[in-house]
Amino acid sequence: PPAPATEATASASLQTVSTCWSGGKRLKHFAVKAGSRTVGYVNVYRYSGKSKCAQFIHAGAAKGKARYTTIRVVAGSLSLYNGGTTTQKSVGIKALGYTCITARGTINWSGKTRSRSVRACSS
């Protein structure tokens, strides 16, 4: 039978990477809105096995604008957060050995923190 959604392999870990999309298949692509405007996306990519990577990407009016941007990934009992001022994207957070992850991306836009959470699973 398939493993429970929270089960991890013995070598499970979280780590920051400079980018996620190199060689991965996008599993999730969720818009982050400021009113009716899309200011970014939380993307989750899948690689071989149980490897996944989450990243916040600036879009629309936010593309090319320096804004404080974050990404947090929770996988099993582990959590990793990274934030900084950027014009294009956050760093990526790669999860190795997890069936499911939850990713939350944020951007400070027009004086407010705009955010989106997404859960991504694969066997």
Residue frames as qw, qx, qy, qz and C-alpha x, y, z in Angstrom:
[[0.000, 0.886, 0.464, 0.000, 0.00, 0.00, 0.00],
 [0.325, 0.702, -0.061, 0.631, 1.10, 3.62, -0.51],
 [0.416, -0.101, -0.505, 0.749, 2.88, 5.41, 2.32],
 [0.115, -0.821, -0.490, 0.268, 0.90, 7.84, 4.49],
 [0.321, 0.874, 0.137, 0.338, 1.02, 11.45, 3.28],
 [0.264, -0.923, 0.255, -0.114, 3.28, 12.58, 6.11],
 [0.913, -0.232, 0.223, 0.249, 5.76, 9.71, 5.84],
 [0.201, 0.884, -0.405, -0.120, 9.34, 10.56, 4.97],
 [0.882, 0.247, -0.342, 0.210, 12.30, 8.50, 3.89],
 [0.756, -0.483, -0.143, 0.418, 15.22, 8.04, 6.28],
 [0.511, -0.033, 0.128, 0.850, 17.27, 10.65, 4.38],
 [0.064, 0.850, 0.466, 0.237, 14.54, 13.31, 4.35],
 [0.408, -0.362, -0.117, 0.830, 15.73, 16.92, 4.51],
 [0.242, 0.927, 0.285, 0.001, 15.02, 20.53, 3.54],
 [0.552, -0.278, 0.177, 0.766, 17.60, 22.81, 1.92],
 [0.265, 0.836, 0.057, -0.477, 17.74, 26.18, 0.14],
 [0.628, 0.158, 0.524, 0.553, 18.66, 26.28, -3.55],
 [0.069, -0.300, 0.163, 0.937, 19.10, 29.20, -5.94],
 [0.519, 0.180, -0.277, -0.788, 16.30, 28.10, -8.27],
 [0.647, 0.016, 0.686, -0.333, 13.70, 25.33, -8.55],
 [0.760, 0.486, 0.123, -0.413, 12.65, 24.92, -12.15],
 [0.252, 0.608, -0.713, -0.241, 15.82, 23.44, -13.65],
 [0.272, 0.168, -0.942, -0.099, 14.84, 19.90, -14.63],
 [0.197, 0.193, 0.815, -0.509, 11.65, 19.70, -12.58],
 [0.125, -0.453, -0.721, -0.509, 7.99, 19.28, -13.52],
 [0.210, -0.206, 0.253, -0.922, 5.69, 21.98, -12.12],
 [0.157, -0.340, -0.919, 0.122, 3.08, 20.39, -9.83],
 [0.101, -0.798, -0.534, 0.259, 1.40, 23.56, -8.50],
 [0.258, 0.221, 0.175, 0.924, 1.13, 27.15, -9.76],
 [0.181, -0.755, -0.618, 0.121, -1.01, 29.37, -7.51],
 [0.190, 0.655, 0.094, 0.725, -1.47, 33.12, -7.94],
 [0.332, -0.456, -0.459, 0.686, -0.85, 35.60, -5.13],
 [0.106, 0.728, 0.462, 0.496, -3.25, 38.54, -5.52],
 [0.129, -0.270, -0.296, 0.907, -3.35, 42.17, -4.44],
 [0.499, 0.428, 0.156, -0.737, -7.02, 42.90, -5.08],
 [0.854, 0.443, 0.196, -0.187, -7.64, 41.76, -8.65],
 [0.395, 0.781, -0.483, -0.027, -3.94, 42.02, -9.64],
 [0.970, -0.103, -0.082, 0.203, -1.61, 39.04, -9.65],
 [0.060, -0.918, 0.384, -0.076, 1.68, 40.05, -7.99],
 [0.033, -0.527, 0.849, -0.022, 3.29, 36.62, -7.84],
 [0.876, 0.004, -0.373, -0.304, 3.00, 32.86, -7.86],
 [0.532, -0.473, 0.686, -0.147, 3.85, 30.08, -5.46],
 [0.753, 0.383, -0.469, -0.256, 5.23, 27.28, -7.62],
 [0.677, -0.396, 0.615, -0.084, 6.03, 23.74, -6.52],
 [0.573, 0.526, -0.572, -0.259, 8.14, 21.51, -8.76],
 [0.913, -0.232, 0.323, -0.092, 8.69, 17.75, -8.61],
 [0.211, 0.635, -0.725, -0.160, 11.90, 15.96, -9.43],
 [0.629, 0.084, -0.766, -0.104, 12.66, 12.23, -9.38],
 [0.417, -0.204, -0.800, 0.380, 11.32, 10.24, -6.46],
 [0.295, -0.780, -0.535, 0.138, 10.00, 12.27, -3.54],
 [0.377, -0.217, -0.020, 0.900, 12.02, 15.44, -4.23],
 [0.120, 0.852, 0.472, 0.191, 10.05, 18.69, -4.48],
 [0.379, -0.078, -0.078, 0.919, 11.02, 22.36, -4.59],
 [0.012, 0.859, 0.511, -0.036, 8.95, 25.48, -3.79],
 [0.367, -0.061, 0.079, 0.925, 9.64, 29.05, -4.85],
 [0.170, 0.813, 0.392, -0.395, 7.85, 32.43, -4.95],
 [0.444, 0.211, 0.443, 0.750, 8.01, 34.14, -8.37],
 [0.108, 0.507, 0.150, -0.842, 7.21, 37.86, -8.90],
 [0.291, 0.418, 0.744, 0.432, 4.60, 38.55, -11.60],
 [0.059, 0.859, 0.471, 0.193, 2.58, 41.35, -13.13],
 [0.017, -0.946, 0.055, -0.319, 3.18, 44.76, -11.55],
 [0.665, -0.688, 0.284, 0.064, 5.64, 43.21, -9.05],
 [0.890, 0.201, 0.159, 0.378, 7.95, 41.82, -11.72],
 [0.529, 0.479, -0.055, 0.698, 11.24, 43.69, -11.61],
 [0.277, -0.792, 0.073, -0.540, 10.27, 45.61, -8.46],
 [0.317, 0.241, -0.758, 0.516, 12.37, 45.22, -5.30],
 [0.672, -0.463, -0.047, -0.577, 10.05, 43.76, -2.66],
 [0.279, -0.368, 0.826, -0.324, 10.50, 41.66, 0.47],
 [0.798, 0.119, -0.411, -0.423, 9.61, 38.13, -0.63],
 [0.397, -0.407, 0.773, -0.281, 9.51, 34.91, 1.41],
 [0.758, 0.058, -0.567, -0.317, 9.07, 31.18, 1.01],
 [0.431, -0.378, 0.713, -0.404, 8.43, 28.64, 3.78],
 [0.686, 0.083, -0.659, -0.298, 8.20, 24.88, 3.35],
 [0.577, -0.343, 0.596, -0.440, 6.83, 22.50, 5.95],
 [0.724, 0.205, -0.620, -0.222, 7.44, 18.79, 5.43],
 [0.725, -0.233, -0.614, 0.208, 6.73, 16.31, 8.19],
 [0.538, -0.733, -0.262, 0.322, 8.31, 17.69, 11.37],
 [0.510, -0.146, 0.154, 0.834, 10.73, 19.98, 9.46],
 [0.211, 0.927, 0.307, -0.054, 10.21, 23.62, 8.49],
 [0.539, -0.136, 0.184, 0.811, 12.52, 25.95, 6.57],
 [0.153, 0.927, 0.305, -0.154, 12.01, 29.67, 5.87],
 [0.510, -0.080, 0.210, 0.830, 13.89, 32.15, 3.72],
 [0.170, 0.908, 0.381, -0.037, 13.15, 35.80, 3.00],
 [0.433, -0.337, 0.171, 0.819, 14.80, 38.82, 1.46],
 [0.336, 0.755, 0.051, -0.561, 14.36, 41.79, -0.84],
 [0.455, -0.025, 0.744, 0.489, 14.40, 40.64, -4.46],
 [0.331, 0.413, -0.178, -0.829, 13.14, 41.77, -7.87],
 [0.505, 0.212, -0.675, -0.495, 12.32, 38.40, -9.47],
 [0.833, -0.192, -0.485, -0.186, 11.98, 35.42, -7.13],
 [0.629, -0.662, 0.363, -0.185, 12.71, 34.01, -3.71],
 [0.016, 0.419, -0.906, -0.055, 15.33, 31.35, -3.22],
 [0.766, -0.084, -0.503, -0.391, 13.94, 27.86, -3.63],
 [0.471, -0.410, 0.688, -0.370, 13.45, 25.40, -0.81],
 [0.613, 0.208, -0.712, -0.272, 13.99, 21.80, -1.83],
 [0.724, -0.313, 0.452, -0.417, 12.40, 18.96, 0.14],
 [0.406, 0.356, -0.828, -0.151, 14.07, 15.59, -0.25],
 [0.211, -0.006, -0.960, 0.182, 12.27, 12.38, 0.69],
 [0.296, 0.253, 0.563, -0.729, 8.76, 13.70, 1.46],
 [0.214, 0.451, 0.829, 0.252, 5.50, 12.58, -0.13],
 [0.006, -0.868, -0.431, -0.246, 3.78, 15.89, 0.71],
 [0.367, -0.095, -0.216, 0.900, 4.91, 19.43, 1.45],
 [0.020, 0.900, 0.431, -0.060, 3.12, 22.65, 2.30],
 [0.461, 0.106, 0.086, 0.877, 4.60, 25.83, 0.84],
 [0.034, -0.900, -0.386, 0.198, 3.68, 29.42, 1.75],
 [0.486, 0.221, 0.158, 0.831, 4.96, 32.36, -0.27],
 [0.087, -0.868, -0.366, 0.323, 4.59, 36.05, 0.58],
 [0.425, 0.344, 0.151, 0.824, 5.37, 39.43, -0.94],
 [0.104, -0.617, -0.355, 0.694, 5.10, 42.88, 0.61],
 [0.199, 0.357, 0.546, 0.732, 3.02, 44.91, -1.85],
 [0.194, -0.613, -0.251, -0.724, 1.33, 48.30, -1.35],
 [0.241, -0.490, 0.457, -0.702, 2.01, 48.25, 2.38],
 [0.848, -0.191, 0.254, -0.425, 0.50, 44.79, 2.98],
 [0.217, -0.330, 0.910, 0.125, 1.81, 41.25, 3.09],
 [0.791, 0.249, -0.178, -0.529, 0.17, 39.20, 0.32],
 [0.257, -0.371, 0.891, -0.053, 0.42, 35.44, 0.69],
 [0.839, 0.136, -0.276, -0.449, -0.64, 32.06, -0.60],
 [0.451, -0.367, 0.805, -0.123, -0.26, 28.55, 0.77],
 [0.771, 0.297, -0.394, -0.402, -0.30, 25.38, -1.28],
 [0.686, -0.314, 0.650, -0.087, -0.04, 21.67, -0.45],
 [0.611, 0.522, -0.503, -0.318, 1.63, 19.41, -2.99],
 [0.726, -0.271, 0.620, -0.120, 1.82, 15.62, -2.86],
 [0.698, 0.466, -0.474, -0.265, 3.29, 12.94, -5.08],
 [0.946, -0.276, 0.164, -0.036, 4.29, 9.34, -4.53]]
